[in-house]
Amino acid sequence: MPANVTPEYKKAEERYLQARTLEERIKATEEMIRVAPKHKGSEKLLRTLKHRLAKLRLELEEKREKKVCRGSGPSFSVKKEGAAQVALVGLPNSGKSKILQELTSARVEVADYPFTTRYPVPGMMQFEDVQIQLVEVPAIVEGSSYGRGLGARPLSVARNADAIALVVDASDDPVKQIRILLGELDAVGVKLNCRPPKVTIEKRSSGGIEIKGAKLVEGGEIEIKRILQEHRIHNAFVVVEEPITPDEFEEALSESNVYPKGFILLNKFDAPGADEKLEKIKQEFGGMLEVLHTGEKLEDLKRRIYQQLDMIRVYTKKPDEKPAERPLVLPRGSTVLDVARSVHKDFAKELKFAKVWGSTKFPGQQVTKDYVLEDKDIVELHI
């Protein structure tokens, strides 16, 4: 906390630390934002407070959503189906409904006015022998995480998805759209194509703060203890395993952060100048997010969406029989042992070896349990 905060800010912070309910914490955080200093030195403080407020409001929305699910009102909750769930996230009139319609044949209302879609709309995309669930999320606007537009509820749908497609309009300014979407997702703890910082925090009932690897955090032990105090953690064993910033350490404290896969889907690719805008997107975001566009053939677009999920299909077979028609869908990097676990837990315990067709040098080659499989491999388990 900056040294030049006002007494009013300190009182609001104390109310936050003593708050017992979500509503009380939201009210105290709003007050902290209202009375916080407004100058360049307080920009980081205000950004942190606004992110906290967004997460608290989203948590409250999700709490209310659970009550709606138990009742009879419309719900933002979408049950996952198929091999994976992909959320289509975009600003108003970005064309999400048309994309969903073309990729899944789902019945959706397509119109040229904003907020046509008021609730999530799911559809199943068939790619070869795999079904992937696409969910059109109601439009996001700048400030959705703080209550603007339809509020934070649409963002809660994105939080639960396995992957997020940032749908942007090539007839407008797609780079600006992407920045807005990334900002709103980040505000509610959605970190695309990232992994959690390598930090473990074991809370204790007593003993104070013990830190291993404090020098790996900018600011060292003093900064770590300051952040822990702000989060009302007074007794804990902390292990830091990699060099990180204070912001990344604070991120590790949040149990609400999620780390889905993400990619950009440039829509309305027939708009003038779409090719140039595609190149601008690649220059700005290409190192972080893969860029797809609707100018591709439909099957090619489906293939690329499937590839973004980083999954593989594995077909099991019994000796002297044909492979199964329906594949097991597993994360890329899965091994023969993972296949055995998916078939039956006892198979994993009793597995001796496997034979694999596809990625091996020879068809039906015998491999060990830790053999890493590739897409469309055929696996014969031997126990």
C-alpha positions as CSV (number, residue, x, y, z in Angstrom):
1,M,0.0,0.0,0.0
2,P,1.4,3.5,-0.9
3,A,2.5,5.7,2.0
4,N,0.4,8.7,0.9
5,V,-3.0,7.1,1.1
6,T,-5.6,9.1,3.0
7,P,-7.1,8.2,6.5
8,E,-10.4,7.5,4.6
9,Y,-8.6,4.9,2.5
10,K,-7.1,3.2,5.6
11,K,-10.6,3.0,7.2
12,A,-12.1,1.5,4.0
13,E,-9.2,-1.0,3.9
14,E,-9.8,-2.0,7.5
15,R,-13.5,-2.5,6.7
16,Y,-12.4,-4.8,3.8
17,L,-10.1,-6.8,6.1
18,Q,-12.9,-7.3,8.6
19,A,-15.6,-8.0,6.1
20,R,-17.3,-11.4,6.4
21,T,-19.6,-11.4,3.4
22,L,-19.1,-10.9,-0.3
23,E,-21.4,-7.9,-0.3
24,E,-19.4,-6.3,2.5
25,R,-16.1,-6.9,0.7
26,I,-17.5,-5.4,-2.5
27,K,-18.8,-2.3,-0.7
28,A,-15.5,-1.8,1.1
29,T,-13.5,-2.2,-2.2
30,E,-15.8,0.3,-4.0
31,E,-15.1,2.8,-1.1
32,M,-11.3,2.1,-1.4
33,I,-11.4,2.9,-5.1
34,R,-13.5,6.1,-4.4
35,V,-11.1,7.5,-1.8
36,A,-7.8,6.2,-3.3
37,P,-5.3,8.9,-4.5
38,K,-5.7,9.7,-8.2
39,H,-2.2,10.3,-9.6
40,K,0.4,8.4,-11.6
41,G,1.9,6.8,-8.5
42,S,-1.4,5.2,-7.5
43,E,-2.2,3.7,-11.0
44,K,-1.1,0.2,-9.9
45,L,-3.1,0.4,-6.7
46,L,-6.2,1.4,-8.6
47,R,-5.7,-1.3,-11.2
48,T,-5.3,-3.9,-8.4
49,L,-8.5,-2.7,-6.6
50,K,-10.5,-2.7,-9.8
51,H,-9.4,-6.2,-10.6
52,R,-10.3,-7.3,-7.1
53,L,-13.7,-5.6,-7.4
54,A,-14.4,-7.4,-10.8
55,K,-13.6,-10.8,-9.3
56,L,-15.8,-10.1,-6.2
57,R,-18.7,-9.1,-8.4
58,L,-18.2,-12.1,-10.6
59,E,-18.1,-14.4,-7.6
60,L,-21.4,-12.8,-6.4
61,E,-22.9,-13.3,-9.9
62,E,-21.9,-16.9,-9.9
63,K,-23.4,-17.4,-6.4
64,R,-26.7,-15.9,-7.6
65,E,-26.5,-18.0,-10.8
66,K,-26.4,-21.2,-8.7
67,K,-29.7,-20.1,-7.1
68,V,-31.2,-19.4,-10.5
69,C,-30.1,-22.9,-11.6
70,R,-32.1,-24.4,-8.7
71,G,-35.1,-22.3,-9.6
72,S,-37.0,-21.8,-12.9
73,G,-35.4,-18.6,-14.3
74,P,-33.1,-18.4,-17.3
75,S,-29.5,-19.5,-16.5
76,F,-26.0,-18.6,-17.8
77,S,-24.8,-22.1,-16.8
78,V,-24.0,-24.4,-19.8
79,K,-23.4,-28.1,-19.2
80,K,-20.3,-29.3,-21.0
81,E,-20.8,-31.8,-23.7
82,G,-18.5,-33.4,-26.3
83,A,-14.7,-33.6,-26.2
84,A,-14.3,-29.9,-25.2
85,Q,-16.1,-26.6,-24.7
86,V,-15.1,-23.5,-26.7
87,A,-16.6,-20.1,-25.7
88,L,-17.1,-17.6,-28.5
89,V,-16.4,-14.2,-26.9
90,G,-16.8,-10.9,-28.6
91,L,-18.1,-7.4,-28.6
92,P,-21.6,-6.5,-29.9
93,N,-22.2,-7.3,-33.6
94,S,-18.9,-9.2,-34.0
95,G,-20.8,-12.0,-35.7
96,K,-20.7,-14.7,-33.1
97,S,-24.2,-15.9,-33.9
98,K,-23.4,-16.4,-37.5
99,I,-20.2,-18.3,-36.7
100,L,-22.1,-20.6,-34.4
101,Q,-24.8,-21.2,-37.0
102,E,-22.3,-22.0,-39.7
103,L,-20.1,-24.3,-37.6
104,T,-22.8,-26.2,-35.7
105,S,-26.2,-25.6,-37.4
106,A,-27.5,-24.4,-34.1
107,R,-30.7,-22.3,-34.2
108,V,-29.7,-18.8,-33.3
109,E,-31.1,-15.3,-34.0
110,V,-28.8,-13.4,-36.3
111,A,-29.4,-9.6,-36.3
112,D,-27.5,-6.4,-36.9
113,Y,-28.4,-4.8,-33.5
114,P,-26.3,-5.2,-30.3
115,F,-27.1,-7.7,-27.6
116,T,-29.2,-9.9,-29.8
117,T,-28.0,-12.9,-27.7
118,R,-29.1,-12.4,-24.1
119,Y,-28.1,-15.9,-22.8
120,P,-25.5,-18.4,-23.8
121,V,-26.3,-20.5,-26.8
122,P,-24.6,-23.9,-27.2
123,G,-24.1,-25.9,-30.4
124,M,-22.1,-29.1,-31.3
125,M,-19.4,-28.8,-34.0
126,Q,-18.6,-32.1,-35.7
127,F,-15.0,-32.4,-36.8
128,E,-14.4,-35.8,-38.4
129,D,-15.2,-38.2,-35.6
130,V,-15.0,-35.7,-32.7
131,Q,-17.8,-33.4,-31.3
132,I,-16.8,-30.1,-29.9
133,Q,-19.2,-27.9,-28.0
134,L,-19.2,-24.2,-29.1
135,V,-21.0,-21.7,-26.8
136,E,-21.9,-18.2,-28.0
137,V,-21.4,-15.9,-25.0
138,P,-23.6,-12.8,-24.8
139,A,-21.7,-9.7,-25.9
140,I,-18.9,-8.3,-23.8
141,V,-18.3,-4.5,-23.7
142,E,-15.5,-2.4,-22.2
143,G,-16.4,-2.4,-18.5
144,S,-18.4,-5.6,-18.4
145,S,-16.3,-6.9,-15.6
146,Y,-17.4,-3.8,-13.5
147,G,-21.1,-4.1,-14.4
148,R,-21.5,-2.4,-17.8
149,G,-23.6,-3.9,-20.6
150,L,-24.9,-7.3,-19.4
151,G,-22.5,-7.2,-16.5
152,A,-20.0,-9.9,-15.5
153,R,-22.4,-12.9,-16.1
154,P,-21.2,-13.5,-19.7
155,L,-17.7,-13.6,-18.5
156,S,-18.6,-16.4,-16.0
157,V,-19.4,-18.6,-19.1
158,A,-16.0,-18.0,-20.5
159,R,-14.3,-18.8,-17.2
160,N,-15.8,-22.4,-17.3
161,A,-14.7,-23.1,-20.9
162,D,-11.8,-25.3,-22.0
163,A,-10.9,-22.7,-24.6
164,I,-11.9,-19.2,-25.6
165,A,-12.2,-17.8,-29.2
166,L,-11.9,-14.0,-29.3
167,V,-14.3,-13.2,-32.1
168,V,-13.4,-9.9,-33.7
169,D,-14.9,-7.9,-36.6
170,A,-12.6,-7.3,-39.6
171,S,-14.8,-4.4,-40.7
172,D,-14.0,-2.4,-37.5
173,D,-10.7,-2.1,-35.5
174,P,-9.9,-5.7,-34.5
175,V,-6.8,-4.8,-32.6
176,K,-8.8,-2.5,-30.3
177,Q,-11.4,-5.2,-29.9
178,I,-8.9,-7.8,-28.8
179,R,-7.4,-5.4,-26.3
180,I,-10.8,-4.8,-24.7
181,L,-11.6,-8.5,-24.6
182,L,-8.3,-9.5,-23.1
183,G,-8.7,-6.7,-20.5
184,E,-12.2,-7.8,-19.5
185,L,-11.1,-11.5,-19.2
186,D,-8.0,-10.6,-17.2
187,A,-10.1,-8.5,-14.8
188,V,-12.0,-11.6,-13.8
189,G,-9.0,-13.9,-13.6
190,V,-9.0,-15.5,-17.0
191,K,-5.4,-15.9,-18.3
192,L,-5.3,-17.2,-21.9
193,N,-2.5,-19.5,-22.9
194,C,-0.7,-19.0,-19.5
195,R,0.2,-21.3,-16.7
196,P,0.0,-20.5,-12.9
197,P,3.2,-19.1,-11.4
198,K,5.3,-21.8,-9.7
199,V,4.4,-20.8,-6.1
200,T,3.0,-23.0,-3.4
201,I,1.4,-21.5,-0.3
202,E,0.6,-23.8,2.6
203,K,-1.6,-21.9,5.2
204,R,-1.0,-22.8,8.8
205,S,-2.8,-22.0,12.1
206,S,0.3,-20.5,13.7
207,G,4.1,-20.0,13.3
208,G,4.1,-16.8,11.2
209,I,5.4,-16.6,7.7
210,E,8.2,-18.8,6.5
211,I,9.5,-18.3,2.9
212,K,11.7,-20.4,0.7
213,G,13.0,-18.7,-2.5
214,A,12.1,-15.1,-1.4
215,K,14.9,-13.7,-3.6
216,L,13.1,-14.9,-6.7
217,V,10.4,-12.3,-6.1
218,E,11.2,-8.6,-6.9
219,G,11.3,-6.9,-3.6
220,G,12.1,-10.1,-1.7
221,E,10.8,-11.1,1.7
222,I,9.4,-7.6,2.5
223,E,7.3,-7.5,-0.6
224,I,6.0,-11.0,-0.1
225,K,5.0,-10.3,3.5
226,R,3.3,-7.1,2.4
227,I,1.2,-8.9,-0.2
228,L,0.3,-11.8,2.2
229,Q,-0.8,-9.2,4.9
230,E,-3.1,-7.6,2.3
231,H,-4.7,-11.0,1.7
232,R,-5.1,-11.6,5.4
233,I,-2.5,-14.4,5.4
234,H,-0.5,-14.3,8.7
235,N,0.7,-17.9,9.0
236,A,2.0,-19.8,6.0
237,F,4.9,-21.7,4.4
238,V,5.7,-20.2,1.0
239,V,7.8,-21.8,-1.7
240,V,8.8,-19.8,-4.8
241,E,10.3,-21.9,-7.6
242,E,10.9,-19.3,-10.4
243,P,11.7,-15.6,-10.8
244,I,8.4,-13.7,-10.7
245,T,7.1,-10.1,-10.2
246,P,5.0,-9.1,-7.2
247,D,2.0,-9.0,-9.5
248,E,2.7,-12.7,-10.4
249,F,3.1,-13.6,-6.8
250,E,-0.3,-12.0,-6.0
251,E,-1.8,-13.9,-8.9
252,A,-0.6,-17.1,-7.3
253,L,-2.6,-16.3,-4.2
254,S,-5.9,-16.1,-6.2
255,E,-7.8,-19.4,-6.2
256,S,-10.2,-18.0,-8.7
257,N,-7.8,-17.6,-11.6
258,V,-8.3,-19.9,-14.6
259,Y,-5.9,-20.7,-17.4
260,P,-7.8,-21.8,-20.6
261,K,-6.5,-22.0,-24.1
262,G,-7.3,-19.1,-26.3
263,F,-7.1,-18.0,-29.9
264,I,-8.4,-15.1,-32.1
265,L,-11.1,-15.7,-34.8
266,L,-11.2,-12.8,-37.3
267,N,-14.8,-12.6,-38.6
268,K,-16.3,-10.8,-41.6
269,F,-13.2,-11.6,-43.6
270,D,-14.8,-10.3,-46.8
271,A,-14.6,-6.7,-45.4
272,P,-12.3,-4.3,-47.3
273,G,-8.7,-4.3,-45.8
274,A,-9.2,-7.6,-43.9
275,D,-5.9,-9.0,-45.1
276,E,-4.0,-6.0,-43.8
277,K,-5.8,-6.2,-40.5
278,L,-5.0,-9.9,-40.2
279,E,-1.3,-9.0,-40.5
280,K,-1.6,-6.3,-37.9
281,I,-3.2,-8.8,-35.5
282,K,-0.4,-11.3,-36.1
283,Q,2.2,-8.7,-35.5
284,E,0.7,-7.6,-32.2
285,F,-0.7,-10.8,-30.8
286,G,0.9,-13.6,-32.9
287,G,3.4,-14.6,-30.2
288,M,0.6,-15.0,-27.7
289,L,-2.5,-16.1,-29.6
290,E,-3.0,-18.1,-32.8
291,V,-5.0,-16.2,-35.4
292,L,-7.8,-17.9,-37.4
293,H,-10.2,-16.3,-39.8
294,T,-13.6,-17.0,-41.5
295,G,-12.0,-16.7,-45.0
296,E,-10.9,-20.3,-44.6
297,K,-12.9,-23.2,-45.9
298,L,-15.4,-24.5,-43.3
299,E,-13.7,-27.8,-42.8
300,D,-10.2,-26.1,-42.6
301,L,-11.6,-23.8,-39.9
302,K,-13.0,-26.7,-37.9
303,R,-9.7,-28.4,-38.2
304,R,-7.8,-25.4,-36.9
305,I,-10.3,-24.9,-34.0
306,Y,-9.7,-28.6,-33.1
307,Q,-5.9,-28.0,-33.2
308,Q,-6.1,-25.1,-30.8
309,L,-7.5,-27.5,-28.2
310,D,-4.2,-29.4,-28.2
311,M,-6.0,-32.8,-28.0
312,I,-5.3,-36.1,-29.6
313,R,-7.6,-39.0,-30.7
314,V,-6.6,-42.5,-29.7
315,Y,-8.4,-45.6,-31.0
316,T,-8.2,-48.7,-28.7
317,K,-8.3,-52.2,-30.0
318,K,-8.3,-55.8,-28.7
319,P,-5.9,-58.4,-30.2
320,D,-7.1,-59.7,-33.6
321,E,-10.0,-57.2,-33.7
322,K,-10.7,-54.0,-35.5
323,P,-10.0,-50.6,-33.7
324,A,-12.9,-48.9,-31.9
325,E,-14.9,-46.6,-34.1
326,R,-15.1,-43.9,-31.5
327,P,-11.8,-42.5,-30.2
328,L,-10.7,-41.6,-26.8
329,V,-9.9,-37.8,-26.7
330,L,-7.0,-36.9,-24.5
331,P,-4.7,-34.0,-23.9
332,R,-1.6,-33.8,-26.2
333,G,1.3,-35.4,-24.4
334,S,-0.8,-38.3,-23.1
335,T,0.9,-41.7,-22.8
336,V,-0.1,-45.3,-23.1
337,L,-0.6,-45.4,-19.3
338,D,-3.1,-42.5,-19.7
339,V,-5.0,-44.5,-22.2
340,A,-5.1,-47.5,-19.8
341,R,-6.4,-45.2,-17.0
342,S,-9.1,-43.9,-19.3
343,V,-10.3,-47.4,-20.2
344,H,-10.4,-48.7,-16.7
345,K,-8.4,-48.0,-13.5
346,D,-7.5,-51.6,-13.1
347,F,-5.9,-51.6,-16.6
348,A,-3.4,-49.0,-15.4
349,K,-2.3,-51.2,-12.5
350,E,-2.0,-54.4,-14.5
351,L,-0.7,-53.0,-17.8
352,K,2.5,-54.8,-19.1
353,F,3.0,-53.2,-22.5
354,A,1.1,-51.9,-25.5
355,K,1.3,-52.1,-29.3
356,V,0.9,-49.0,-31.3
357,W,0.0,-48.3,-34.9
358,G,0.5,-44.8,-36.3
359,S,3.3,-42.8,-34.7
360,T,5.7,-45.7,-34.2
361,K,8.4,-46.7,-36.6
362,F,6.8,-50.0,-37.4
363,P,3.1,-50.9,-37.4
364,G,2.1,-52.7,-34.2
365,Q,5.4,-51.9,-32.5
366,Q,5.6,-52.8,-28.9
367,V,6.0,-49.8,-26.6
368,T,6.4,-49.1,-22.9
369,K,3.8,-47.4,-20.6
370,D,5.4,-44.0,-20.9
371,Y,5.3,-43.9,-24.7
372,V,3.9,-40.5,-25.8
373,L,1.0,-40.9,-28.3
374,E,0.1,-38.8,-31.3
375,D,-3.3,-37.9,-32.9
376,K,-5.1,-40.9,-34.5
377,D,-2.8,-43.6,-33.0
378,I,-4.2,-47.0,-32.5
379,V,-3.4,-48.7,-29.2
380,E,-3.6,-52.3,-28.2
381,L,-3.3,-52.8,-24.4
382,H,-1.7,-55.9,-23.0
383,I,-2.3,-56.8,-19.3
